[in-house]
C-alpha cells in the first residue's frame, strides 16, 4: 500500500498593507478644515510690500467680525449728536476749519464753517479707542476696540486707507499719538495687557 502524502499546511492569508493617505492641505484661497478664512483679498505678505505712495483698495476688508445679536442689517443709522467730552484727547484739528472726534462706535469729521459732518463706523465690535492726527495733518489714525483690534491710518482729505497696524493690543487701545517728527506712532493698549508699542 503506497504511503499517504503529507498534507502541507495552508499558509495564513496575507494582510494587504493599508496605505496611509496624507491629508491634502487646502490650497491658498480655498476653504475647508484647517483652512483659514481670509479677511481680505490681500495677504499680509503683500501688505508688507506696499510702497510709500501705495494705498489699500477701496474694497479691502480690514477684519471680518461676527454680526451682533441684534443684526446690523435690522437697524439704519440716523444721526449722532455731540461728542464725548469726558474722553481725553478726543478733539483734533485736521485743518483750520475741520475737526476729528469720536462718538461711540463712530469717528466724525466736522467742517465747522459749512457744518458738514462725515460719520464713519469702526471696523470692529467694541467701538473706537482713540484717534490722533499726524503733525502734517496729511494722515490720521483710528485705534479700535475688539478682539485683537487694529490701528488704521488714513490719508486726509482723500480718506484712503494707507496702513494697518496689527497685534498691538488684546482688546482695546487707550491712546495713540504720532511723534513730533511724524516718523513714529506710539500706542497704549487697555486692559488686560497695557502694552506700550512704538511703531516705526
CNS distance restraints for C-alpha pairs under 8 A (distance, minus, plus):
assign (resid  25 and name CA) (resid  34 and name CA) 7.95 0.50 0.50
assign (resid  26 and name CA) (resid  30 and name CA) 5.93 0.50 0.50
assign (resid  26 and name CA) (resid  31 and name CA) 6.87 0.50 0.50
assign (resid  26 and name CA) (resid  32 and name CA) 6.62 0.50 0.50
assign (resid  26 and name CA) (resid  33 and name CA) 7.97 0.50 0.50
assign (resid  26 and name CA) (resid  34 and name CA) 7.67 0.50 0.50
assign (resid  26 and name CA) (resid  35 and name CA) 6.19 0.50 0.50
assign (resid  29 and name CA) (resid  38 and name CA) 7.64 0.50 0.50
assign (resid  30 and name CA) (resid  35 and name CA) 7.11 0.50 0.50
assign (resid  31 and name CA) (resid  35 and name CA) 5.33 0.50 0.50
assign (resid  31 and name CA) (resid  36 and name CA) 7.06 0.50 0.50
assign (resid  31 and name CA) (resid  37 and name CA) 6.77 0.50 0.50
assign (resid  38 and name CA) (resid  43 and name CA) 7.85 0.50 0.50
assign (resid  39 and name CA) (resid  61 and name CA) 6.14 0.50 0.50
assign (resid  39 and name CA) (resid  62 and name CA) 6.65 0.50 0.50
assign (resid  39 and name CA) (resid  63 and name CA) 5.29 0.50 0.50
assign (resid  39 and name CA) (resid  64 and name CA) 5.34 0.50 0.50
assign (resid  40 and name CA) (resid  60 and name CA) 5.90 0.50 0.50
assign (resid  40 and name CA) (resid  61 and name CA) 4.99 0.50 0.50
assign (resid  40 and name CA) (resid  62 and name CA) 6.45 0.50 0.50
assign (resid  40 and name CA) (resid  63 and name CA) 7.23 0.50 0.50
assign (resid  41 and name CA) (resid  60 and name CA) 6.60 0.50 0.50
assign (resid  41 and name CA) (resid  61 and name CA) 7.61 0.50 0.50
assign (resid  42 and name CA) (resid  46 and name CA) 6.33 0.50 0.50
assign (resid  42 and name CA) (resid  47 and name CA) 6.81 0.50 0.50
assign (resid  42 and name CA) (resid  60 and name CA) 7.75 0.50 0.50
assign (resid  43 and name CA) (resid  47 and name CA) 6.50 0.50 0.50
assign (resid  44 and name CA) (resid  48 and name CA) 6.28 0.50 0.50
assign (resid  45 and name CA) (resid  49 and name CA) 6.88 0.50 0.50
assign (resid  46 and name CA) (resid  50 and name CA) 6.79 0.50 0.50
assign (resid  50 and name CA) (resid  54 and name CA) 5.89 0.50 0.50
assign (resid  50 and name CA) (resid  55 and name CA) 7.52 0.50 0.50
assign (resid  54 and name CA) (resid 162 and name CA) 7.25 0.50 0.50
assign (resid  55 and name CA) (resid 160 and name CA) 6.71 0.50 0.50
assign (resid  55 and name CA) (resid 161 and name CA) 5.98 0.50 0.50
assign (resid  55 and name CA) (resid 162 and name CA) 4.84 0.50 0.50
assign (resid  55 and name CA) (resid 163 and name CA) 7.41 0.50 0.50
assign (resid  56 and name CA) (resid  60 and name CA) 6.43 0.50 0.50
assign (resid  56 and name CA) (resid 160 and name CA) 7.38 0.50 0.50
assign (resid  56 and name CA) (resid 161 and name CA) 5.60 0.50 0.50
assign (resid  56 and name CA) (resid 162 and name CA) 6.23 0.50 0.50
assign (resid  56 and name CA) (resid 163 and name CA) 7.61 0.50 0.50
assign (resid  57 and name CA) (resid 161 and name CA) 7.81 0.50 0.50
assign (resid  58 and name CA) (resid 160 and name CA) 7.51 0.50 0.50
assign (resid  58 and name CA) (resid 161 and name CA) 7.80 0.50 0.50
assign (resid  62 and name CA) (resid 123 and name CA) 7.21 0.50 0.50
assign (resid  62 and name CA) (resid 164 and name CA) 7.88 0.50 0.50
assign (resid  63 and name CA) (resid 123 and name CA) 6.90 0.50 0.50
assign (resid  63 and name CA) (resid 124 and name CA) 7.35 0.50 0.50
assign (resid  65 and name CA) (resid 124 and name CA) 6.64 0.50 0.50
assign (resid  65 and name CA) (resid 125 and name CA) 7.20 0.50 0.50
assign (resid  67 and name CA) (resid  71 and name CA) 5.92 0.50 0.50
assign (resid  67 and name CA) (resid  72 and name CA) 6.85 0.50 0.50
assign (resid  68 and name CA) (resid  72 and name CA) 6.86 0.50 0.50
assign (resid  70 and name CA) (resid  74 and name CA) 7.22 0.50 0.50
assign (resid  71 and name CA) (resid  75 and name CA) 7.43 0.50 0.50
assign (resid  72 and name CA) (resid  76 and name CA) 7.75 0.50 0.50
assign (resid  80 and name CA) (resid 103 and name CA) 7.36 0.50 0.50
assign (resid  82 and name CA) (resid 103 and name CA) 7.50 0.50 0.50
assign (resid  83 and name CA) (resid 101 and name CA) 6.94 0.50 0.50
assign (resid  83 and name CA) (resid 102 and name CA) 6.46 0.50 0.50
assign (resid  83 and name CA) (resid 103 and name CA) 5.33 0.50 0.50
assign (resid  84 and name CA) (resid  90 and name CA) 7.43 0.50 0.50
assign (resid  84 and name CA) (resid 102 and name CA) 6.87 0.50 0.50
assign (resid  84 and name CA) (resid 103 and name CA) 5.96 0.50 0.50
assign (resid  84 and name CA) (resid 104 and name CA) 7.94 0.50 0.50
assign (resid  85 and name CA) (resid  90 and name CA) 7.51 0.50 0.50
assign (resid  89 and name CA) (resid 130 and name CA) 8.00 0.50 0.50
assign (resid  90 and name CA) (resid 100 and name CA) 7.80 0.50 0.50
assign (resid  90 and name CA) (resid 101 and name CA) 5.29 0.50 0.50
assign (resid  90 and name CA) (resid 102 and name CA) 6.32 0.50 0.50
assign (resid  90 and name CA) (resid 130 and name CA) 7.31 0.50 0.50
assign (resid  90 and name CA) (resid 131 and name CA) 7.02 0.50 0.50
assign (resid  91 and name CA) (resid  99 and name CA) 6.68 0.50 0.50
assign (resid  91 and name CA) (resid 100 and name CA) 5.89 0.50 0.50
assign (resid  91 and name CA) (resid 101 and name CA) 5.01 0.50 0.50
assign (resid  91 and name CA) (resid 102 and name CA) 7.97 0.50 0.50
assign (resid  92 and name CA) (resid  99 and name CA) 5.42 0.50 0.50
assign (resid  92 and name CA) (resid 100 and name CA) 5.10 0.50 0.50
assign (resid  92 and name CA) (resid 101 and name CA) 6.57 0.50 0.50
assign (resid  92 and name CA) (resid 132 and name CA) 6.81 0.50 0.50
assign (resid  92 and name CA) (resid 133 and name CA) 6.67 0.50 0.50
assign (resid  93 and name CA) (resid  97 and name CA) 7.70 0.50 0.50
assign (resid  93 and name CA) (resid  98 and name CA) 5.92 0.50 0.50
assign (resid  93 and name CA) (resid  99 and name CA) 4.43 0.50 0.50
assign (resid  93 and name CA) (resid 100 and name CA) 6.25 0.50 0.50
assign (resid  93 and name CA) (resid 133 and name CA) 7.47 0.50 0.50
assign (resid  93 and name CA) (resid 137 and name CA) 7.93 0.50 0.50
assign (resid  94 and name CA) (resid  98 and name CA) 5.41 0.50 0.50
assign (resid  94 and name CA) (resid  99 and name CA) 5.42 0.50 0.50
assign (resid  94 and name CA) (resid 100 and name CA) 6.52 0.50 0.50
assign (resid  94 and name CA) (resid 133 and name CA) 6.81 0.50 0.50
assign (resid  94 and name CA) (resid 137 and name CA) 5.53 0.50 0.50
assign (resid  94 and name CA) (resid 138 and name CA) 7.97 0.50 0.50
assign (resid  94 and name CA) (resid 156 and name CA) 7.78 0.50 0.50
assign (resid  95 and name CA) (resid  99 and name CA) 6.96 0.50 0.50
assign (resid  95 and name CA) (resid 137 and name CA) 7.02 0.50 0.50
assign (resid  97 and name CA) (resid 111 and name CA) 5.74 0.50 0.50
assign (resid  97 and name CA) (resid 112 and name CA) 5.50 0.50 0.50
assign (resid  97 and name CA) (resid 113 and name CA) 6.36 0.50 0.50
assign (resid  98 and name CA) (resid 109 and name CA) 6.81 0.50 0.50
assign (resid  98 and name CA) (resid 110 and name CA) 5.52 0.50 0.50
assign (resid  98 and name CA) (resid 111 and name CA) 4.43 0.50 0.50
assign (resid  98 and name CA) (resid 112 and name CA) 6.02 0.50 0.50
assign (resid  99 and name CA) (resid 109 and name CA) 5.73 0.50 0.50
assign (resid  99 and name CA) (resid 110 and name CA) 5.39 0.50 0.50
assign (resid  99 and name CA) (resid 111 and name CA) 6.69 0.50 0.50
assign (resid  99 and name CA) (resid 112 and name CA) 7.63 0.50 0.50
assign (resid 100 and name CA) (resid 107 and name CA) 7.12 0.50 0.50
assign (resid 100 and name CA) (resid 108 and name CA) 5.65 0.50 0.50
assign (resid 100 and name CA) (resid 109 and name CA) 4.72 0.50 0.50
assign (resid 100 and name CA) (resid 110 and name CA) 6.60 0.50 0.50
assign (resid 101 and name CA) (resid 107 and name CA) 5.68 0.50 0.50
assign (resid 101 and name CA) (resid 108 and name CA) 5.40 0.50 0.50
assign (resid 101 and name CA) (resid 109 and name CA) 6.83 0.50 0.50
assign (resid 101 and name CA) (resid 131 and name CA) 7.32 0.50 0.50
assign (resid 102 and name CA) (resid 106 and name CA) 5.92 0.50 0.50
assign (resid 102 and name CA) (resid 107 and name CA) 4.34 0.50 0.50
assign (resid 102 and name CA) (resid 108 and name CA) 6.10 0.50 0.50
assign (resid 102 and name CA) (resid 128 and name CA) 6.99 0.50 0.50
assign (resid 102 and name CA) (resid 130 and name CA) 7.64 0.50 0.50
assign (resid 102 and name CA) (resid 131 and name CA) 7.52 0.50 0.50
assign (resid 103 and name CA) (resid 107 and name CA) 6.00 0.50 0.50
assign (resid 103 and name CA) (resid 108 and name CA) 7.29 0.50 0.50
assign (resid 104 and name CA) (resid 127 and name CA) 6.13 0.50 0.50
assign (resid 104 and name CA) (resid 128 and name CA) 6.92 0.50 0.50
assign (resid 105 and name CA) (resid 121 and name CA) 5.97 0.50 0.50
assign (resid 105 and name CA) (resid 122 and name CA) 5.71 0.50 0.50
assign (resid 105 and name CA) (resid 126 and name CA) 7.23 0.50 0.50
assign (resid 105 and name CA) (resid 127 and name CA) 3.96 0.50 0.50
assign (resid 105 and name CA) (resid 128 and name CA) 5.49 0.50 0.50
assign (resid 106 and name CA) (resid 119 and name CA) 6.44 0.50 0.50
assign (resid 106 and name CA) (resid 120 and name CA) 5.37 0.50 0.50
assign (resid 106 and name CA) (resid 121 and name CA) 4.43 0.50 0.50
assign (resid 106 and name CA) (resid 122 and name CA) 5.78 0.50 0.50
assign (resid 106 and name CA) (resid 127 and name CA) 7.10 0.50 0.50
assign (resid 106 and name CA) (resid 128 and name CA) 6.77 0.50 0.50
assign (resid 107 and name CA) (resid 119 and name CA) 6.07 0.50 0.50
assign (resid 107 and name CA) (resid 120 and name CA) 5.44 0.50 0.50
assign (resid 107 and name CA) (resid 121 and name CA) 6.59 0.50 0.50
assign (resid 107 and name CA) (resid 122 and name CA) 7.46 0.50 0.50
assign (resid 107 and name CA) (resid 128 and name CA) 7.40 0.50 0.50
assign (resid 108 and name CA) (resid 117 and name CA) 6.73 0.50 0.50
assign (resid 108 and name CA) (resid 118 and name CA) 5.65 0.50 0.50
assign (resid 108 and name CA) (resid 119 and name CA) 4.66 0.50 0.50
assign (resid 108 and name CA) (resid 120 and name CA) 6.30 0.50 0.50
assign (resid 109 and name CA) (resid 117 and name CA) 5.62 0.50 0.50
assign (resid 109 and name CA) (resid 118 and name CA) 5.13 0.50 0.50
assign (resid 109 and name CA) (resid 119 and name CA) 6.64 0.50 0.50
assign (resid 110 and name CA) (resid 115 and name CA) 6.57 0.50 0.50
assign (resid 110 and name CA) (resid 116 and name CA) 5.89 0.50 0.50
assign (resid 110 and name CA) (resid 117 and name CA) 4.35 0.50 0.50
assign (resid 110 and name CA) (resid 118 and name CA) 6.45 0.50 0.50
assign (resid 111 and name CA) (resid 115 and name CA) 5.28 0.50 0.50
assign (resid 111 and name CA) (resid 116 and name CA) 5.34 0.50 0.50
assign (resid 111 and name CA) (resid 117 and name CA) 6.33 0.50 0.50
assign (resid 112 and name CA) (resid 116 and name CA) 7.40 0.50 0.50
assign (resid 122 and name CA) (resid 127 and name CA) 6.11 0.50 0.50
assign (resid 122 and name CA) (resid 128 and name CA) 6.33 0.50 0.50
assign (resid 122 and name CA) (resid 144 and name CA) 6.87 0.50 0.50
assign (resid 123 and name CA) (resid 144 and name CA) 7.68 0.50 0.50
assign (resid 124 and name CA) (resid 144 and name CA) 6.60 0.50 0.50
assign (resid 124 and name CA) (resid 145 and name CA) 6.42 0.50 0.50
assign (resid 124 and name CA) (resid 146 and name CA) 5.73 0.50 0.50
assign (resid 124 and name CA) (resid 149 and name CA) 6.93 0.50 0.50
assign (resid 125 and name CA) (resid 145 and name CA) 6.83 0.50 0.50
assign (resid 125 and name CA) (resid 146 and name CA) 5.46 0.50 0.50
assign (resid 126 and name CA) (resid 144 and name CA) 7.25 0.50 0.50
assign (resid 126 and name CA) (resid 145 and name CA) 4.52 0.50 0.50
assign (resid 126 and name CA) (resid 146 and name CA) 4.68 0.50 0.50
assign (resid 126 and name CA) (resid 172 and name CA) 7.94 0.50 0.50
assign (resid 127 and name CA) (resid 144 and name CA) 6.08 0.50 0.50
assign (resid 127 and name CA) (resid 145 and name CA) 5.28 0.50 0.50
assign (resid 127 and name CA) (resid 146 and name CA) 7.43 0.50 0.50
assign (resid 128 and name CA) (resid 142 and name CA) 7.21 0.50 0.50
assign (resid 128 and name CA) (resid 143 and name CA) 6.15 0.50 0.50
assign (resid 128 and name CA) (resid 144 and name CA) 4.39 0.50 0.50
assign (resid 128 and name CA) (resid 145 and name CA) 5.66 0.50 0.50
assign (resid 129 and name CA) (resid 142 and name CA) 7.80 0.50 0.50
assign (resid 129 and name CA) (resid 143 and name CA) 5.46 0.50 0.50
assign (resid 129 and name CA) (resid 144 and name CA) 5.03 0.50 0.50
assign (resid 129 and name CA) (resid 145 and name CA) 5.71 0.50 0.50
assign (resid 129 and name CA) (resid 172 and name CA) 6.33 0.50 0.50
assign (resid 129 and name CA) (resid 173 and name CA) 5.13 0.50 0.50
assign (resid 129 and name CA) (resid 174 and name CA) 5.59 0.50 0.50
assign (resid 129 and name CA) (resid 175 and name CA) 6.82 0.50 0.50
assign (resid 130 and name CA) (resid 142 and name CA) 6.18 0.50 0.50
assign (resid 130 and name CA) (resid 143 and name CA) 5.16 0.50 0.50
assign (resid 130 and name CA) (resid 144 and name CA) 7.02 0.50 0.50
assign (resid 130 and name CA) (resid 173 and name CA) 6.64 0.50 0.50
assign (resid 130 and name CA) (resid 174 and name CA) 6.27 0.50 0.50
assign (resid 130 and name CA) (resid 175 and name CA) 5.15 0.50 0.50
assign (resid 130 and name CA) (resid 176 and name CA) 6.12 0.50 0.50
assign (resid 131 and name CA) (resid 140 and name CA) 7.21 0.50 0.50
assign (resid 131 and name CA) (resid 141 and name CA) 5.47 0.50 0.50
assign (resid 131 and name CA) (resid 142 and name CA) 4.66 0.50 0.50
assign (resid 131 and name CA) (resid 143 and name CA) 6.08 0.50 0.50
assign (resid 131 and name CA) (resid 175 and name CA) 7.45 0.50 0.50
assign (resid 131 and name CA) (resid 176 and name CA) 6.47 0.50 0.50
assign (resid 131 and name CA) (resid 177 and name CA) 7.88 0.50 0.50
assign (resid 132 and name CA) (resid 140 and name CA) 5.66 0.50 0.50
assign (resid 132 and name CA) (resid 141 and name CA) 5.35 0.50 0.50
assign (resid 132 and name CA) (resid 142 and name CA) 6.98 0.50 0.50
assign (resid 132 and name CA) (resid 176 and name CA) 6.31 0.50 0.50
assign (resid 132 and name CA) (resid 177 and name CA) 5.66 0.50 0.50
assign (resid 132 and name CA) (resid 178 and name CA) 7.11 0.50 0.50
assign (resid 133 and name CA) (resid 137 and name CA) 5.94 0.50 0.50
assign (resid 133 and name CA) (resid 139 and name CA) 6.14 0.50 0.50
assign (resid 133 and name CA) (resid 140 and name CA) 4.22 0.50 0.50
assign (resid 133 and name CA) (resid 141 and name CA) 6.36 0.50 0.50
assign (resid 133 and name CA) (resid 177 and name CA) 7.61 0.50 0.50
assign (resid 133 and name CA) (resid 178 and name CA) 7.11 0.50 0.50
assign (resid 134 and name CA) (resid 138 and name CA) 6.40 0.50 0.50
assign (resid 134 and name CA) (resid 139 and name CA) 5.24 0.50 0.50
assign (resid 134 and name CA) (resid 140 and name CA) 5.65 0.50 0.50
assign (resid 134 and name CA) (resid 141 and name CA) 7.90 0.50 0.50
assign (resid 134 and name CA) (resid 178 and name CA) 5.88 0.50 0.50
assign (resid 134 and name CA) (resid 182 and name CA) 6.06 0.50 0.50
assign (resid 135 and name CA) (resid 178 and name CA) 7.35 0.50 0.50
assign (resid 135 and name CA) (resid 179 and name CA) 7.95 0.50 0.50
assign (resid 135 and name CA) (resid 180 and name CA) 6.52 0.50 0.50
assign (resid 135 and name CA) (resid 181 and name CA) 7.19 0.50 0.50
assign (resid 135 and name CA) (resid 182 and name CA) 5.93 0.50 0.50
assign (resid 136 and name CA) (resid 182 and name CA) 7.63 0.50 0.50
assign (resid 137 and name CA) (resid 156 and name CA) 7.21 0.50 0.50
assign (resid 138 and name CA) (resid 155 and name CA) 5.82 0.50 0.50
assign (resid 138 and name CA) (resid 156 and name CA) 5.11 0.50 0.50
assign (resid 138 and name CA) (resid 157 and name CA) 7.40 0.50 0.50
assign (resid 139 and name CA) (resid 153 and name CA) 6.66 0.50 0.50
assign (resid 139 and name CA) (resid 154 and name CA) 5.51 0.50 0.50
assign (resid 139 and name CA) (resid 155 and name CA) 4.41 0.50 0.50
assign (resid 139 and name CA) (resid 156 and name CA) 5.38 0.50 0.50
assign (resid 140 and name CA) (resid 153 and name CA) 5.69 0.50 0.50
assign (resid 140 and name CA) (resid 154 and name CA) 5.51 0.50 0.50
assign (resid 140 and name CA) (resid 155 and name CA) 6.61 0.50 0.50
assign (resid 140 and name CA) (resid 156 and name CA) 7.15 0.50 0.50
assign (resid 141 and name CA) (resid 151 and name CA) 6.60 0.50 0.50
assign (resid 141 and name CA) (resid 152 and name CA) 5.56 0.50 0.50
assign (resid 141 and name CA) (resid 153 and name CA) 4.33 0.50 0.50
assign (resid 141 and name CA) (resid 154 and name CA) 6.33 0.50 0.50
assign (resid 141 and name CA) (resid 176 and name CA) 7.76 0.50 0.50
assign (resid 142 and name CA) (resid 151 and name CA) 5.59 0.50 0.50
assign (resid 142 and name CA) (resid 152 and name CA) 5.14 0.50 0.50
assign (resid 142 and name CA) (resid 153 and name CA) 6.38 0.50 0.50
assign (resid 143 and name CA) (resid 149 and name CA) 7.53 0.50 0.50
assign (resid 143 and name CA) (resid 150 and name CA) 6.23 0.50 0.50
assign (resid 143 and name CA) (resid 151 and name CA) 4.33 0.50 0.50
assign (resid 143 and name CA) (resid 152 and name CA) 6.42 0.50 0.50
assign (resid 143 and name CA) (resid 172 and name CA) 7.92 0.50 0.50
assign (resid 143 and name CA) (resid 173 and name CA) 6.01 0.50 0.50
assign (resid 143 and name CA) (resid 175 and name CA) 7.71 0.50 0.50
assign (resid 143 and name CA) (resid 176 and name CA) 7.00 0.50 0.50
assign (resid 144 and name CA) (resid 149 and name CA) 5.53 0.50 0.50
assign (resid 144 and name CA) (resid 150 and name CA) 5.96 0.50 0.50
assign (resid 144 and name CA) (resid 151 and name CA) 6.35 0.50 0.50
assign (resid 144 and name CA) (resid 172 and name CA) 6.28 0.50 0.50
assign (resid 144 and name CA) (resid 173 and name CA) 6.39 0.50 0.50
assign (resid 145 and name CA) (resid 149 and name CA) 5.45 0.50 0.50
assign (resid 145 and name CA) (resid 150 and name CA) 7.94 0.50 0.50
assign (resid 145 and name CA) (resid 171 and name CA) 5.85 0.50 0.50
assign (resid 145 and name CA) (resid 172 and name CA) 4.15 0.50 0.50
assign (resid 145 and name CA) (resid 173 and name CA) 6.39 0.50 0.50
assign (resid 146 and name CA) (resid 170 and name CA) 7.84 0.50 0.50
assign (resid 146 and name CA) (resid 171 and name CA) 4.99 0.50 0.50
assign (resid 146 and name CA) (resid 172 and name CA) 6.01 0.50 0.50
assign (resid 147 and name CA) (resid 170 and name CA) 6.05 0.50 0.50
assign (resid 147 and name CA) (resid 171 and name CA) 4.96 0.50 0.50
assign (resid 147 and name CA) (resid 172 and name CA) 7.71 0.50 0.50
assign (resid 148 and name CA) (resid 166 and name CA) 7.63 0.50 0.50
assign (resid 148 and name CA) (resid 167 and name CA) 6.00 0.50 0.50
assign (resid 148 and name CA) (resid 168 and name CA) 7.66 0.50 0.50
assign (resid 148 and name CA) (resid 169 and name CA) 5.94 0.50 0.50
assign (resid 148 and name CA) (resid 170 and name CA) 4.76 0.50 0.50
assign (resid 148 and name CA) (resid 171 and name CA) 5.69 0.50 0.50
assign (resid 148 and name CA) (resid 172 and name CA) 7.64 0.50 0.50
assign (resid 149 and name CA) (resid 166 and name CA) 7.14 0.50 0.50
assign (resid 149 and name CA) (resid 167 and name CA) 7.16 0.50 0.50
assign (resid 149 and name CA) (resid 168 and name CA) 7.79 0.50 0.50
assign (resid 149 and name CA) (resid 169 and name CA) 6.55 0.50 0.50
assign (resid 149 and name CA) (resid 170 and name CA) 6.98 0.50 0.50
assign (resid 149 and name CA) (resid 171 and name CA) 6.34 0.50 0.50
assign (resid 149 and name CA) (resid 172 and name CA) 6.29 0.50 0.50
assign (resid 149 and name CA) (resid 173 and name CA) 7.87 0.50 0.50
assign (resid 150 and name CA) (resid 164 and name CA) 6.61 0.50 0.50
assign (resid 150 and name CA) (resid 165 and name CA) 5.73 0.50 0.50
assign (resid 150 and name CA) (resid 166 and name CA) 5.04 0.50 0.50
assign (resid 150 and name CA) (resid 167 and name CA) 6.98 0.50 0.50
assign (resid 150 and name CA) (resid 168 and name CA) 7.52 0.50 0.50
assign (resid 151 and name CA) (resid 164 and name CA) 5.77 0.50 0.50
assign (resid 151 and name CA) (resid 165 and name CA) 4.97 0.50 0.50
assign (resid 151 and name CA) (resid 166 and name CA) 6.67 0.50 0.50
assign (resid 152 and name CA) (resid 161 and name CA) 7.16 0.50 0.50
assign (resid 152 and name CA) (resid 162 and name CA) 7.71 0.50 0.50
assign (resid 152 and name CA) (resid 163 and name CA) 6.09 0.50 0.50
assign (resid 152 and name CA) (resid 164 and name CA) 4.82 0.50 0.50
assign (resid 152 and name CA) (resid 165 and name CA) 6.50 0.50 0.50
assign (resid 153 and name CA) (resid 161 and name CA) 6.18 0.50 0.50
assign (resid 153 and name CA) (resid 162 and name CA) 5.51 0.50 0.50
assign (resid 153 and name CA) (resid 163 and name CA) 5.12 0.50 0.50
assign (resid 153 and name CA) (resid 164 and name CA) 6.33 0.50 0.50
assign (resid 154 and name CA) (resid 159 and name CA) 5.48 0.50 0.50
assign (resid 154 and name CA) (resid 160 and name CA) 5.46 0.50 0.50
assign (resid 154 and name CA) (resid 161 and name CA) 4.58 0.50 0.50
assign (resid 154 and name CA) (resid 162 and name CA) 5.14 0.50 0.50
assign (resid 154 and name CA) (resid 163 and name CA) 7.13 0.50 0.50
assign (resid 155 and name CA) (resid 159 and name CA) 5.03 0.50 0.50
assign (resid 155 and name CA) (resid 160 and name CA) 5.37 0.50 0.50
assign (resid 155 and name CA) (resid 161 and name CA) 6.57 0.50 0.50
assign (resid 155 and name CA) (resid 162 and name CA) 6.23 0.50 0.50
assign (resid 156 and name CA) (resid 160 and name CA) 7.55 0.50 0.50
assign (resid 168 and name CA) (resid 187 and name CA) 7.63 0.50 0.50
assign (resid 168 and name CA) (resid 189 and name CA) 7.05 0.50 0.50
assign (resid 168 and name CA) (resid 195 and name CA) 7.25 0.50 0.50
assign (resid 168 and name CA) (resid 197 and name CA) 6.67 0.50 0.50
assign (resid 169 and name CA) (resid 173 and name CA) 6.54 0.50 0.50
assign (resid 169 and name CA) (resid 189 and name CA) 5.15 0.50 0.50
assign (resid 169 and name CA) (resid 190 and name CA) 7.37 0.50 0.50
assign (resid 169 and name CA) (resid 193 and name CA) 6.96 0.50 0.50
assign (resid 169 and name CA) (resid 194 and name CA) 7.65 0.50 0.50
assign (resid 169 and name CA) (resid 195 and name CA) 6.74 0.50 0.50
assign (resid 170 and name CA) (resid 189 and name CA) 7.61 0.50 0.50
assign (resid 170 and name CA) (resid 191 and name CA) 7.99 0.50 0.50
assign (resid 170 and name CA) (resid 192 and name CA) 7.32 0.50 0.50
assign (resid 170 and name CA) (resid 193 and name CA) 6.73 0.50 0.50
assign (resid 171 and name CA) (resid 189 and name CA) 7.79 0.50 0.50
assign (resid 171 and name CA) (resid 190 and name CA) 7.02 0.50 0.50
assign (resid 171 and name CA) (resid 191 and name CA) 7.06 0.50 0.50
assign (resid 171 and name CA) (resid 192 and name CA) 7.54 0.50 0.50
assign (resid 172 and name CA) (resid 189 and name CA) 5.81 0.50 0.50
assign (resid 172 and name CA) (resid 190 and name CA) 5.25 0.50 0.50
assign (resid 172 and name CA) (resid 191 and name CA) 7.23 0.50 0.50
assign (resid 173 and name CA) (resid 187 and name CA) 7.00 0.50 0.50
assign (resid 173 and name CA) (resid 188 and name CA) 5.83 0.50 0.50
assign (resid 173 and name CA) (resid 189 and name CA) 4.22 0.50 0.50
assign (resid 173 and name CA) (resid 190 and name CA) 5.21 0.50 0.50
assign (resid 174 and name CA) (resid 187 and name CA) 7.78 0.50 0.50
assign (resid 174 and name CA) (resid 188 and name CA) 5.62 0.50 0.50
assign (resid 174 and name CA) (resid 189 and name CA) 5.42 0.50 0.50
assign (resid 174 and name CA) (resid 190 and name CA) 5.05 0.50 0.50
assign (resid 175 and name CA) (resid 187 and name CA) 5.85 0.50 0.50
assign (resid 175 and name CA) (resid 188 and name CA) 5.30 0.50 0.50
assign (resid 175 and name CA) (resid 189 and name CA) 7.22 0.50 0.50
assign (resid 176 and name CA) (resid 185 and name CA) 7.04 0.50 0.50
assign (resid 176 and name CA) (resid 186 and name CA) 5.63 0.50 0.50
assign (resid 176 and name CA) (resid 187 and name CA) 4.34 0.50 0.50
assign (resid 176 and name CA) (resid 188 and name CA) 6.36 0.50 0.50
assign (resid 177 and name CA) (resid 185 and name CA) 5.67 0.50 0.50
assign (resid 177 and name CA) (resid 186 and name CA) 5.38 0.50 0.50
assign (resid 177 and name CA) (resid 187 and name CA) 6.61 0.50 0.50
assign (resid 178 and name CA) (resid 182 and name CA) 5.65 0.50 0.50
assign (resid 178 and name CA) (resid 183 and name CA) 7.61 0.50 0.50
assign (resid 178 and name CA) (resid 184 and name CA) 5.91 0.50 0.50
assign (resid 178 and name CA) (resid 185 and name CA) 4.28 0.50 0.50
assign (resid 178 and name CA) (resid 186 and name CA) 6.28 0.50 0.50
assign (resid 179 and name CA) (resid 183 and name CA) 6.56 0.50 0.50
assign (resid 179 and name CA) (resid 184 and name CA) 5.41 0.50 0.50
assign (resid 179 and name CA) (resid 185 and name CA) 5.87 0.50 0.50
assign (resid 179 and name CA) (resid 186 and name CA) 7.39 0.50 0.50
assign (resid 183 and name CA) (resid 200 and name CA) 6.41 0.50 0.50
assign (resid 184 and name CA) (resid 198 and name CA) 6.69 0.50 0.50
assign (resid 184 and name CA) (resid 199 and name CA) 5.51 0.50 0.50
assign (resid 184 and name CA) (resid 200 and name CA) 4.67 0.50 0.50
assign (resid 185 and name CA) (resid 198 and name CA) 5.73 0.50 0.50
assign (resid 185 and name CA) (resid 199 and name CA) 5.10 0.50 0.50
assign (resid 185 and name CA) (resid 200 and name CA) 6.71 0.50 0.50
assign (resid 186 and name CA) (resid 196 and name CA) 7.09 0.50 0.50
assign (resid 186 and name CA) (resid 197 and name CA) 5.62 0.50 0.50
assign (resid 186 and name CA) (resid 198 and name CA) 4.42 0.50 0.50
assign (resid 186 and name CA) (resid 199 and name CA) 6.16 0.50 0.50
assign (resid 187 and name CA) (resid 195 and name CA) 7.95 0.50 0.50
assign (resid 187 and name CA) (resid 196 and name CA) 5.75 0.50 0.50
assign (resid 187 and name CA) (resid 197 and name CA) 5.25 0.50 0.50
assign (resid 187 and name CA) (resid 198 and name CA) 6.50 0.50 0.50
assign (resid 187 and name CA) (resid 199 and name CA) 7.94 0.50 0.50
assign (resid 188 and name CA) (resid 194 and name CA) 6.30 0.50 0.50
assign (resid 188 and name CA) (resid 195 and name CA) 5.73 0.50 0.50
assign (resid 188 and name CA) (resid 196 and name CA) 4.58 0.50 0.50
assign (resid 188 and name CA) (resid 197 and name CA) 6.52 0.50 0.50
assign (resid 189 and name CA) (resid 193 and name CA) 6.55 0.50 0.50
assign (resid 189 and name CA) (resid 194 and name CA) 4.53 0.50 0.50
assign (resid 189 and name CA) (resid 195 and name CA) 5.06 0.50 0.50
assign (resid 189 and name CA) (resid 196 and name CA) 6.47 0.50 0.50
assign (resid 190 and name CA) (resid 194 and name CA) 4.94 0.50 0.50
assign (resid 190 and name CA) (resid 195 and name CA) 7.61 0.50 0.50
